[in-house]
Structures are given as C-alpha cells and as structure tokens.
Amino acid sequence: MNTVHINHNATPTYLNESLTPMSMNEELVRIRIQEAQRFAEEQRMANRLASAQRWRRLARWAGRRAARFDL
C-alpha cells in the first residue's frame, strides 16, 4: 500500500516512488474526496450550530412573550 503524507501546503509527498501515473491520479482523487468529506462535515457542524442558536433565540422570545401575557 502506498503511503501519502500531506504537508501543510496540502501537497502530497509520496514515499513510494514507483507509483504509476494512474495510481498517482487515484491517490489525488482519494485526497480530494477526503477533503470534500471534511468540508461537508464542517458545513454540517456549522449548520447545527446556527440551528441551535435560532432555536435558543426563539425559546427566549417565546419565554418573554409568555411572561408578558401571564399576569
């Protein structure tokens, strides 16, 4: 199995120099897929946070409204 290390520049460093052009392309595709999955997970987390903030704001508004009408 080929080992790929990603440095901070996101440029793959191949430890196995006998890679064929096809397997190098496959490695690049695999890396892009992993990056896309990581981005999708970050987007899901951001959406969950935004949703929680909206529900919290709505709950505060509903609490204030209920307190106003609860004499």
Secondary structure by P-SEA (a helix, b strand, c coil): cbbbbbccccbbbbccccccaaaaaaaaaaaaaaaaaaaaaaaaaaaaaaaaaaaaaaaaaaaaaaaaacc
